[in-house]
Amino acid sequence: MSHHIVILGSGFAACTAVKTLRKQGFQGDISLVAPRPELFYFPSLIWVPSGQRKYEDLAVPLHRFLEKNRVEYIQSSVTGLLAEEKTVVLEDDKTLSYDAVIIATGGRYIRKLPGIENACIACSGWQDTKAFSDKLAAMNEGTIAFGFAGNPKEPSAMRGGPVFEFLFGVDTLLRKQGRRDKFKLVFFSPAPTPGKRLGEKAVDRLLGEMKKRDIQTYLGKKMKSFSDSAVETEGAKFDADLILFIPGMTGPAWAANSGLTLSEGGFFQANEFCQVEGQDHVFVAGDAGSFPGPEWKPKQAHMADLQAEAAAKNALEAIQFKPPAHRFKTELICIVDTLSNASMVYRDPKRSFMLKMPPLHWAKVMFEKVYLKEYR
Ligand SMILES: Cc1cc2nc3c(=O)[nH]c(=O)nc-3n(C[C@H](O)[C@H](O)[C@H](O)COP(=O)(O)OP(=O)(O)OC[C@H]3O[C@@H](n4cnc5c(N)ncnc54)[C@H](O)[C@@H]3O)c2cc1C
């Protein structure tokens, strides 16, 4: 009898799950459910303000990859899951049964702060980042504020690295354009030591870099609101003609209807085998899940890939009614790019270090090229 594995999503975790299943010799059926048959390469959004990336560079069509791996693509969104019946519910109340399912539908940004519509949530995808870039290009002078916050119910559910990259990238861009003196750049965060997950030394270096670049900071005060001309925290209110903000993250909207165990922060609660708690045949990988691990564990594409590998291997065990056996490594690898220079931060349970040198910018460019090659 041919087994059927269903993968939800078409991002980093989903594509790695497909690759892993076939690499492991799985000959059964794979269906992939996603709104669009494309992989969106979020890490290179940081190069949109400088005009170095267009939409077509980041949204990679997956037709060839799916065909090569004999994957049935179902254009839809998952809306629920009936674990007892091993069935996922899709739009228009359609259903799809599975022997094992891998959830890889990513996370969401919390948009609760008053006036949040005045901020560009650059990480949410192409449109917000393009809107930010167009406004920046049209401005002659003013204050640009950059910030990020977390999910108080789940401290690891935050995305700070890209904000540093947008901030330093815009500073470099304005200098290259000879108009940095017309702008004031501001960085804000409710955390007193933003970027702490990257390690203590990294925080000092990042804040030192801001000082060197004449970037004013507002740290350690809870966020209150945004308007079309200001940011307000519990400690200060400051002008902002353009705001780039990355809120804390939570799980995907459909999680609430899934009947599955969720973490306090709203993510699918996984065990060390990427199995959703209490479910033998339901797995999760990437930003959609809450995983055990150190407090600095990152929500990154790299972790999504490592988790997807473990989830896919354990899904293969599950369809043979064997217990899961594959764990994933927790590792933080991050190249913080500034357009002209870059720093690499590495952290695992045993080590942590930071390197700074211009070739790392080109390493980041090269990595994108190599990573996307097999999907193009
Ligand atoms: C600006 C930026 C820079 C970054 N830089 C880095 C970096 O340098 N290094 C790094 O490792 N990470 C980086 N990240 C983080 C990385 O992009 C994410 O951690 C990664 O995208 C998570 O992968 P994922 O597969 O879990 O989710 P996603 O990539 O978000 O994919 C989710 C998929 O699920 C689909 N989907 C959503 N809802 C549904 C539904 N209901 N039904 C079906 N499908 C659905 C989506 O269409 C998408 O295909 C960066 C992120 C941003 C935004």
PDBQT file of the ligand as one rigid body, heavy atoms in Angstrom, charges set to zero:
ROOT
HETATM    1  C1  LIG A 401      13.988  40.082   6.525  1.00  0.00    +0.000 C 
HETATM    2  C2  LIG A 401      14.299  38.698   7.032  1.00  0.00    +0.000 A 
HETATM    3  C3  LIG A 401      15.601  38.273   7.072  1.00  0.00    +0.000 A 
HETATM    4  C4  LIG A 401      15.905  36.998   7.540  1.00  0.00    +0.000 A 
HETATM    5  N1  LIG A 401      17.211  36.587   7.527  1.00  0.00    +0.000 NA
HETATM    6  C5  LIG A 401      17.502  35.321   7.878  1.00  0.00    +0.000 A 
HETATM    7  C6  LIG A 401      18.844  34.858   7.765  1.00  0.00    +0.000 A 
HETATM    8  O1  LIG A 401      19.750  35.602   7.386  1.00  0.00    +0.000 OA
HETATM    9  N2  LIG A 401      19.093  33.553   8.111  1.00  0.00    +0.000 N 
HETATM   10  C7  LIG A 401      18.102  32.720   8.531  1.00  0.00    +0.000 A 
HETATM   11  O2  LIG A 401      18.391  31.537   8.798  1.00  0.00    +0.000 OA
HETATM   12  N3  LIG A 401      16.825  33.150   8.659  1.00  0.00    +0.000 NA
HETATM   13  C8  LIG A 401      16.496  34.419   8.343  1.00  0.00    +0.000 A 
HETATM   14  N4  LIG A 401      15.200  34.869   8.442  1.00  0.00    +0.000 N 
HETATM   15  C9  LIG A 401      14.171  34.005   9.047  1.00  0.00    +0.000 C 
HETATM   16  C10 LIG A 401      13.592  33.022   8.044  1.00  0.00    +0.000 C 
HETATM   17  O3  LIG A 401      13.164  33.664   6.875  1.00  0.00    +0.000 OA
HETATM   18  C11 LIG A 401      12.418  32.274   8.671  1.00  0.00    +0.000 C 
HETATM   19  O4  LIG A 401      12.836  31.713   9.894  1.00  0.00    +0.000 OA
HETATM   20  C12 LIG A 401      11.967  31.173   7.717  1.00  0.00    +0.000 C 
HETATM   21  O5  LIG A 401      11.322  31.772   6.617  1.00  0.00    +0.000 OA
HETATM   22  C13 LIG A 401      11.050  30.172   8.387  1.00  0.00    +0.000 C 
HETATM   23  O6  LIG A 401      10.756  29.166   7.471  1.00  0.00    +0.000 OA
HETATM   24  P1  LIG A 401       9.363  28.395   7.514  1.00  0.00    +0.000 P 
HETATM   25  O7  LIG A 401       9.403  27.409   6.414  1.00  0.00    +0.000 OA
HETATM   26  O8  LIG A 401       9.089  27.928   8.877  1.00  0.00    +0.000 OA
HETATM   27  O9  LIG A 401       8.254  29.514   7.232  1.00  0.00    +0.000 OA
HETATM   28  P2  LIG A 401       8.048  30.448   5.966  1.00  0.00    +0.000 P 
HETATM   29  O10 LIG A 401       9.295  30.642   5.207  1.00  0.00    +0.000 OA
HETATM   30  O11 LIG A 401       7.349  31.648   6.519  1.00  0.00    +0.000 OA
HETATM   31  O12 LIG A 401       7.039  29.627   5.061  1.00  0.00    +0.000 OA
HETATM   32  C14 LIG A 401       5.715  29.421   5.438  1.00  0.00    +0.000 C 
HETATM   33  C15 LIG A 401       4.970  28.850   4.243  1.00  0.00    +0.000 C 
HETATM   34  O13 LIG A 401       3.650  28.468   4.639  1.00  0.00    +0.000 OA
HETATM   35  C16 LIG A 401       2.704  28.992   3.721  1.00  0.00    +0.000 C 
HETATM   36  N5  LIG A 401       1.451  29.141   4.454  1.00  0.00    +0.000 N 
HETATM   37  C17 LIG A 401       1.116  30.089   5.358  1.00  0.00    +0.000 A 
HETATM   38  N6  LIG A 401      -0.123  29.853   5.837  1.00  0.00    +0.000 NA
HETATM   39  C18 LIG A 401      -0.559  28.728   5.225  1.00  0.00    +0.000 A 
HETATM   40  C19 LIG A 401      -1.762  27.955   5.318  1.00  0.00    +0.000 A 
HETATM   41  N7  LIG A 401      -2.760  28.301   6.135  1.00  0.00    +0.000 N 
HETATM   42  N8  LIG A 401      -1.879  26.853   4.521  1.00  0.00    +0.000 NA
HETATM   43  C20 LIG A 401      -0.865  26.472   3.705  1.00  0.00    +0.000 A 
HETATM   44  N9  LIG A 401       0.286  27.166   3.592  1.00  0.00    +0.000 NA
HETATM   45  C21 LIG A 401       0.430  28.268   4.341  1.00  0.00    +0.000 A 
HETATM   46  C22 LIG A 401       3.338  30.279   3.237  1.00  0.00    +0.000 C 
HETATM   47  O14 LIG A 401       2.769  30.693   1.999  1.00  0.00    +0.000 OA
HETATM   48  C23 LIG A 401       4.795  29.815   3.093  1.00  0.00    +0.000 C 
HETATM   49  O15 LIG A 401       4.965  29.122   1.890  1.00  0.00    +0.000 OA
HETATM   50  C24 LIG A 401      14.870  36.143   7.985  1.00  0.00    +0.000 A 
HETATM   51  C25 LIG A 401      13.556  36.581   7.958  1.00  0.00    +0.000 A 
HETATM   52  C26 LIG A 401      13.260  37.824   7.483  1.00  0.00    +0.000 A 
HETATM   53  C27 LIG A 401      11.822  38.240   7.427  1.00  0.00    +0.000 C 
ENDROOT
TORSDOF 0
